[in-house]
Amino acid sequence: MREEGEAATRCVNSSCPAILRGALRHWVSKAALDVDGLGGKLIEQLVDQGLVTSIARSLPPRCRPARQPGADGRDLSLEAGGGP
């Protein structure tokens, strides 16, 4: 997706391996969940081998957002594949 007036093109596909790697790096960082031993090289291997395909499915249950029904009753939680 390219914003009008910008030279940069942004990927909006949350399944994109590059987006997934960046999100994983954030979530395992000291500023987020502070996961020891899960660095860039391991994240690359996990994503490249298809062992991690979703941030929500990779988080332990206690770190997942609670289920949130939408106005139409559908589940909007990240665990169900919703969210950004």
C-alpha positions in Angstrom: 0.0 0.0 0.0 1.4 3.4 -0.9 0.2 6.6 0.8 -0.5 9.4 -1.6 2.4 11.9 -1.7 4.9 9.3 -0.1 7.7 7.5 -1.9 7.5 4.6 0.6 5.4 1.5 0.0 4.1 -0.2 3.1 3.1 -3.8 3.5 -0.2 -4.1 5.3 -0.4 -7.9 5.2 0.1 -9.2 8.8 1.0 -12.6 7.4 4.0 -11.1 5.5 7.2 -12.7 6.9 9.0 -9.4 7.2 6.1 -7.9 9.2 6.0 -11.1 11.4 9.7 -10.9 12.0 9.5 -7.2 13.1 6.5 -7.9 15.3 8.3 -10.8 16.9 11.4 -8.7 17.5 9.2 -6.2 19.3 7.3 -8.6 21.4 10.4 -10.5 22.7 12.3 -7.3 23.4 13.1 -6.0 26.8 10.5 -3.2 26.3 7.8 -5.7 25.8 7.8 -9.3 27.2 11.5 -9.5 27.8 12.0 -13.0 26.4 15.6 -14.2 27.0 17.3 -16.2 24.3 15.0 -15.3 21.4 17.0 -13.1 19.2 17.0 -12.0 15.6 18.7 -15.2 14.2 16.3 -17.5 15.9 13.3 -15.4 14.9 14.5 -15.6 11.3 14.8 -19.4 11.5 11.4 -19.9 13.1 9.6 -17.7 10.5 11.6 -19.1 7.5 10.8 -22.7 8.5 7.1 -21.8 9.0 7.2 -22.7 12.7 5.8 -19.3 13.7 3.0 -17.9 11.4 1.2 -15.6 13.8 2.0 -13.4 16.7 -1.2 -14.2 18.5 -0.7 -17.9 18.2 2.8 -17.6 19.5 2.0 -15.8 22.7 1.4 -17.8 25.9 -2.3 -17.7 26.9 -1.7 -15.3 29.8 -0.3 -12.7 27.4 -3.1 -12.9 24.9 -5.9 -10.3 24.9 -9.2 -11.4 26.4 -11.9 -12.3 23.9 -13.8 -9.3 22.8 -17.1 -9.8 21.0 -17.9 -7.2 18.3 -21.2 -5.5 17.8 -22.4 -8.3 15.6 -21.2 -11.0 18.2 -18.1 -12.1 16.3 -14.9 -12.6 18.3 -12.5 -9.7 17.6 -9.6 -10.9 19.8 -6.1 -11.4 18.3 -6.4 -15.1 19.4 -9.1 -15.6 16.8 -7.1 -13.9 14.1 -8.6 -10.4 14.4 -6.9 -7.2 15.3 -4.3 -5.2 13.4 
